[in-house]
Each structure stands twice: as C-alpha cells, then as structure tokens.
Amino acid sequence: MAQTSKARSSGLQWHFGPIALPWAILGSEDDWLTLCVGLQTVASSRLFHGLAAWGQAETWPLCHMSLPLMNKGQVIINGQIGEVGVDLQAPWEVLRYRPSDEFPDIEGPESTFGPKEGLALNNGTAFMAAHLGLAVHKFTNLLWHADLALALNTEAMCGVLDAHVSSVQRLRPHRGVNESAERVTRFLRDSKLTVNEGHSTEFVKKQREANGIFDNTQDDYCLRSGPVVHGTAWDAVHNVHQLVETEINSVTDNPLVIDGNVLSGSHFHGMPLAFAADQLRTAMAIVGGVSERRVAKLFNDKRNYGLPRHLVHDDPNGVKSGWMIAQYCSASLVNELKTRSMPYCVGNVTTGNESEDFVSMGANACRSAYECVSVLRGIISIELASAVRALLLRTGCIIDPTNLGDWEFQLSSTAQKVIGKFVERKIDVWCAEDRPLDAVFDKTSILIESQNLSSLSA
C-alpha cells in the first residue's frame, strides 16, 4: 500500500478513456508512471469494449490498454489508429523513456515486468470502477437539473405544491424523496404562479379553469409525485457513490500478502459494481420516463391549463407543429433507457473451463451506465427547454424574453435567472416559426453539462 500512496501523491492526471488504474496491485511504480505519462503525452490506447464480457468482465479492455507498455497493440494518435511497432514505430519511441525524464525526483529504469505485474494490469475491477464512478458523478448533476426542470415545469403549469411541503414530507421521511421535494419548493419559494396550501392568485385560478375543470388540490402524478420518483433515484445515487468510493480505495487483486502470509481472495469479483450499475441505469430510466411524461402533459392543450397545443406560438390558422417533435424525441430516448435498464448482473455465462462459473458481467453493466448518461441528458434537456418556453408563453413574454416587465414580481427568482441564462447563451426557445430544434437542445445539453445553472439557486 506504500506504493499506492506514492503513486497517488504524484498528482498525475491522465486522459485516455475512462479507466482507473489498479494502483494497489501494480507492483512497480515505474510501470505505473510510464503508462500514465506515456499515454497522456502521446496516444490513447484503443479499447475494444465489445470484448468486455469476460470472466472478470473487464480483462479484454484492460489488456488492450496495457499492451503498449510491451510495445504491442493498437493506439490512437492524432485521431488515427495504428499498430504499435508497425505503423507507429517512430512516434511511438516517445513512450520509451525513463519516468525520470518527466519527473526528475523519480529514478528508475524503463518499464520492465516482474512476477505478477502483467496480470496486475488486466485483473481487478478498475475498468468497472472507473466507468461507474464517472456515471454516478454525471448522473448526480443530471438529477439536480431534473429537479430544476420539475420545478420550472410545475410553475409553467400553475401547479400545486402541497405534496412537496415539509409538513407532508416528514410523514414519510425517505432521505432522497425529502431532499428532492425540499429542493423543488425552494426553487419556487417566491413564485406567484403556483397553488400553495389552497392559496393562489386570481391569475392562477383563471389558468387552472382553462380546461373547464377547476382543481386546486392536486396535479397529475408526473408533477405531484415527481420528487418521489426523483428521490428514489437520489437514494440510488447516494448508495452507488458510497460503493464506488469504497471500491476505488480497496485492493481488488491476488495474491494478498497479509502479515507475511500469501492468501488468495475474491476481491476481483465485480458483483457489487455490476449490481450498483444495474440499479443506477434503472434510476436513470425512471427519471427519464417521468420527465417525458411532464413534457407530454406540457404539450397537451387539454391538460396543460391554457397553454397552446405543442407550445405553438403565433399560429392563427392552426397549421404549425410547434414543439411536437420534441416529445417524439424524448419518447424515443426513454425507450432506449428502458431497454438498457435490463440487469446485466443476472446474465451469468460461465467461463474459464468452469472455474469461473458465476461472473458479474460488470464491465458491460458499468459501461452501459456510463453511456446512458448522455441519453438521459437529452431527455432532461428537452424538458428544461420546454419548461422555459412554456413559462414565456404563460406570461406573454415570448415576444421579448429580455423584458419580463411586471412578471418579475410573479415568476420565481429561479425561473427569471434560468430565462436570463437562456437569453445569454442564445438558446432560442422563443422562436415563433417551425424549425429544427436540435440546436436548442444541444445548447441546453451543454448548459446542463457545464453545471452553470447550479450556481443560480440551491
């Protein structure tokens, strides 16, 4: 473990794909430095994700990552794939240096492998832990923005906040649910466009009567139960975060030398990570699913309390499509998440001549969780942009979103700040004409990824 501490204290940051090196099991610090510094400086190892379903479920990708240490394998340099020692003989020589060339304080020979060090590079749970760690980190940001989108959607629909207030929430104190509900009410604490414990403005009463039925007691599940769904996902995030933190600070390979005894454990098995990744993808699927339902409600002129069908603007002849296609896109992405939510950890296929007779398929589970993040980001982007457009339509500020006028005293400060950020970044949700919406959602996705909105409100 001393070597582990020394390697971490070097402060290296390396970027060649989502791989966490098995620090605690790599016997030579020189090998570790050569791999990290070399790949950061020159090339990215070409990883074959399709071959990830091996016994430990990650051996193939780690093999391909480590082959360049032996002057073998394929790498990507300047966007081109080449064979080490064949296509890339000259430039690859940059990798063949002593670590001391880059770090004067460290002395050691060029990379050489001692007993067990080759296997140390392709065993353990590094591939899984890296993908799952990135997935849970990015999902945390998306979940925060899902709460924000829920709040803005509720405000745009002149929604009822009663289900989210603390006096109600404390009767069922699930941590994640309570946190999500508290966040939504905080976002809307100064809004005059919502119903709160039966109280609302005349404007809100008039809007909620627009569909011919006045009900100021409750909303559809996608709004009323939004924090319950999101909160369940928040609990999953908390659990997975703790699991990943434990994993990346653990020894996950053999042999184990403890008090002079050489023992063989099973810490390489990926089931804890596979199970957590399956749980995380399920959480993404339910968050994406309820988000799409809110978008569908927002576009439905029979259930959106007076907003135009598909959020069309300036359509006296009824020929425009508005944002209809956005809900189609969201529905397609939700289907992708639902399909991906099938658990990998129950999909055992025996390997290793029957010795590895129950494996986790954790690499596929964790890689899929990492890939699902971008799918969910697309769904949340659609809802967030749609909610901002709906707010501008509700208030009549769609013509000039830079001038909210008297609505500054009605809209929540959160909504005003988000609208301002959309104007600043030229995310044109106010355009009246039918046109492709990909640029709107791409820019919204970038805004979400930047975490810039998280500084606007708690």
N, C-alpha and C positions, 0 to 999 in steps of 0.2 A: 504493500500500500504506500510505501515511501515513494516509489517511482510514480505512482499515480499522482501524489501531491505535487511532486516536482514538475510533472508534465502539465498539470493544470495551472501551476503558478507561472508558466511561461507566457501566459496571456495570448496564446495564438488564436487567431480567428481564421478559419479556413472555409472556403465556399466551393464545394464541388458536388453539390447534391445533398439531400437530407440524410446524412449518415453520421452517427455519433460513434467515434472510435471507442473500442473496448479498452479504456485506459488501464483498468485494474488487472487486465490479463495479458497485456503486451509486455513481454519480458525485457525489451531493450528500448530505452528512451531514444536512442539514436534512430531506431526504426520508426518510432512514432514521429519524430521531428522530420525525418526525411519524407515520409508520406504526406504529412500535413503541409510542410513548407513547399515541397516539390509540387504537389498538385495545386496548391494555391497559386504558385508562381507561374506554372507552365500550362497545365492542362486539367481537364476534368476526366476522370475515369468513366468509361462508358458502362452504364449499369443496365443489365438485362432483367427488367422487372418481371417479365413473363416467366422467368425460371425460378420464381421465389417460393414455390410451394414444395420445398424440400423438407427433410426430416425436422430440422430446427426452423424451417420455413424461411430462412434468410441466408443460407450458406452460399447459394449461387451469386446473389448480388455482391456479397462481401468478397467473394473470390475475385470477381471482375474488378472490384475496387482496388484490391491488393496486388493483383498481378503486375502492375507497372513497377512495383518495388523490385521485381525479379527481371525487369526489362522485357516483360511479356505483356500480352493482352492488347486491348484496343482503348484508345483515348480520343478525346475531342479537343483539338487545338484550333482556335480561331474559327470555330463552327464546323470544322471538317473532321471526319472520323478517319483514323489511321491506325495501322498496326505498329506497335512499339517494336523498334529494332528492324523494321522493314520500311514502312512508309515514312517514319518519323525519326530516322536514325540520327540525323544531325541535330535538329532542335531538341530531341529528347535528351541529348547529352547534358542539357541544363539541369536535369534532375540528378545527375550523377555527381553530386558534390557532398562534401562533409557538412554536417549540420553546423559546424563551427564557422563555415563560410558566411552563414546568415546570422548566427548567434555566437559572437566572439567568446562569450563566457562559457560555452559548452564545448567540450573536447570529446572526440570520438571518431572512429573510422567510418567509412561508407557503410551503407546498410548491408548487414550480413545477418543470416538467420541462425539462431541457436536452437537447441531442442525445444520443441513445443511452440516456438514463436510463429511458425507458419500457420498452424491450426488456430492459434490465438487470434489471428486476423480474420478468420471466417467462422468463428463459433460465437456463442453467446446470443445476446438479444439487442445488439447495438442498432441494427437496421430497424427493428421494430420500435425500439425506444425513441429513436430519432424521429421517425415518421409520426408516431403517436404524440410525442412532445410538441411537434410543430402543429399538428392537427388540433390539439386541445388549446394551444395558445391562440391560434387563429379563430377557432370556434368561440372562444371567450369574447373576443372583440365582436364577432357577428351577433352573438347573443345579446350583448349590450345594445347593439343597433336594432336588433329585433324588438327589444323593449321600447326603444325610442320610436320605431315605426308604429308599434302598437299604440303608443300614447298619441302620436300625431293623427293616426287613423281614427282613434276614439274622438279626438277633438274635431276632426273633419266631419264625423258622423253625429256631432252633438250627443255624444254617448253618455251613459250613466256610470258614475264612478263608485257607486255604493258597494259593489262586490270587492273593491280593492282597498277600502279604508281599513285602518289599523284595528278598529273595534271589531270588524268582521274577521280579519285575517288572524287575529290572536286566538280565535276559537278553533283553528286548525293549523297549528304552528309548524308547518313544514318549512325548513330554512329557505330553500330556493324559491318556493312559491311566495313566501312573505317578502323576500328581497325583491322579487320582480314586481309584485303589487305595490310595494313601497316606492320603487323607482318610478313606476308609471304615475302614481299620484303626485310624486314630487315634480315630475316633468310638467304636470298640468295644474300645479297648485294655484296659479293665478289666472287660469283660463276662465273666461265668461261664456264659453261655448259648450259647456258640459252641464249635466244634471248631477247634483251632489246632494244626497240625502233628501231628495224630493224638491230641492230648490233649483230654479233655473230662471233665466231671463225670459222676457216676452219673445225675444227673437228666437231663442232655442225652442220654446213651446210651439211657435209657429212652424219652425222647421220640422219638428217631430210629428206634426199633424199633417205634413205634406202628403203622406201616403194614405191619408184617410183614417188612420188609426193612431190615436194618441196614447202612448205608453211611456211614462217616465220612470218606470220601476226597474226595467232590465233590458238588456240587449241580447243579441244572438250570441251563441257560445264563443264564436271566434273573437269577439270583443270581451264579453263578460268573463269567460274562462281563459282568456289569453295568458294571464300571469300563472295560472295553474299549469298550463302546458309548458310555458317558458320556464317556470320554476322547477318543474320536473327535470328539464334539460340542465338547468343551473346546478341541481344536485348531482347530476351525472358528471358535469364538468368539474365540480369540486372533488368528486371521488377519483376521477381519472387523473386530475392534476396531482393529487397526493400519491397515486400509484406510480406515475411517471417519475416524480421526484425521488421516491424510494428506489425505483429501478436504476436510474442513472447514477445513483450513489451506492450501487451494490456490485458484488463480484458475481459474474454470470458465466464462469467457465471452469473447467477442470484442468489439472488437478488442484486441489486445495491443500496448502501446506499450513497446518494449524498446530502450533506447539511442537514442531518437528515431525508431526505425523502427516503423511501424504494420503489424502482422502479424495474420494470421487463423489461429488454431489449431483444434483439435478437442477441447478440454478439456470442452466441454459434453456430450460423448457419455457416456451413463450405463452403458456395458457393465461397467466394473469394479464398480459398485454393484449392478447387476442380477445379475451372476454371483454376487456375495457374498451377496445376499439369497436367491437360489435355494439356495445352499449352506446358509445359516442355516435356512431352512424345512425342508430335508432333515434337518438336525441335530435340529430340534425333533421331526420325525416319528419318528426312530429312538428318541429319548429317551422320547417319549410311548408308543411301541409297546412298548418293553421294560418300562416302568412298568406298563402294563396287564397284561402277562404275569405280573408279580410279584403283582399284585392277584388275578388268576385263580388262581394257584398257592396264594396265601394262603387263598382261599375253598374250595379243593378238598380235602375231607377225606380223599381218597385219596393226596394228595401233600404235605400240609402238616404231617406228623409230629405228628398227635394233636390238632390244633385242630379245633373243631366246624365242620361244614359251613356255609358262608356266614357264619362268625363269629357264629352264633346264640348266645344266652345264655339259660339257664333255659328250656329247651324240652323237658320230659319227654315230651310227646305227639308231638313231631316235626311240628308244624303251622306253625311260624314260618318266615318267609322270610329273617330276619336281614338281612344287607347285600347280598344277591344283586343288587339293582337297581343297586348302586354299580358293579359290574363291567360291567353293561349300559351304563351312562352312560359309563364310561371307554372301552369299545369304540367307542361312537358318536363320541366326541371324537377317538379315534385315527384313525378313518376320515376325519374332517374334515381332520386334519393330513396324512394320506397323500394325499388328493385335492389339497390345497394345495401339496404338495411338487413338483408338476409344474413344470418350469422355464419361466419367462417369457422368459428371455434368448434362447431359440432361436425365439421366436414372432414373428419379424420380419414386419411389414406395411408395405410401402413407402408413404411419404407425401411431401408437398412436390413433387408433379409430377415424381417420380422422382429429385429431387436428394437427398432423404433416403431412400436406398434400402436402408439396413440400420440399423434403430434397435433400442434395447435393451429397450423396454417396462419400463424400470427403475422407473418410478413405481408401476406395478402390482405389480412384484416386491417392492419395499420396503414398500409399503403393506400387502401381504398378509403379509409377515414380521411387521410390527408387530401386525397383527390376530391372527396365530397365537399370539402370546404368551399371550393370555388363554385360548385353547383349551388350551394346554399347562399353564397354571396350574391349570386344572380337573382335569386328569389327575393332576398331582403332588399336588394337594390330596386327591384320593381315596386315593392310595397312602399318603400321610403319615398321614391319619386312620385308615385301615385298619390300618396297622402299629402305631399306638398302641393301638388296640382289641385287636389280636392279642396284644400284649405283656401287656395287662391280663388277657386270657383265659388266656394261657400260665401266668402267675404266680398266677392266682386272685385278683388284686387288682381285678377288675372290679366287685366289690360296693362297695368303698370305695377309690377311686384316691388318696385323700388319705393313706392309711395303707399304705405298702408293706411295713411290718414287716421280717422277715428278708430280704425280696427286695432291700432296699437293698444287701445285700452280694453279690447275684447280678447284678442289672441293671447295665448300663453307666451311668456318671455322665451320659452324653449322654441316654440313654433317660429317666433319672429327671428330668432338667431339662426335657425336652420334655413328659413327662407332667405335670409341675408347671405348665408354661405352658398346657397344655390345660385343666387344672383352674382356673387363674387366670382364663382367658378364657371359662370355662364352655362349652367345646367338648365337648358331651356325647356322647362316644364310648362311654360305659359303659352307656347305657340298655338294659334287657333287652327292652323291648317293640318290636314292629314299628311304625315310624312314618316319616313323610317325613324324608329325610336332607339335604335341601337346606340347612337352616340349619347343619348340621355342616360341610358342605363350603364353604359361603360364609364361615363364620368361619375355617376353616382357610386358605382362599384369602387372606383379609385378613391373617392372621398371616404367611403367606409373603410377601405384598407388603410388609408392614411391615419385613421383614428383621430382626425382633426376635430370631429364633432364632439368627442368625449371631453374636450376642454370647455364646451359651451354650457354644460349642465351636469349635475351629479348623476 
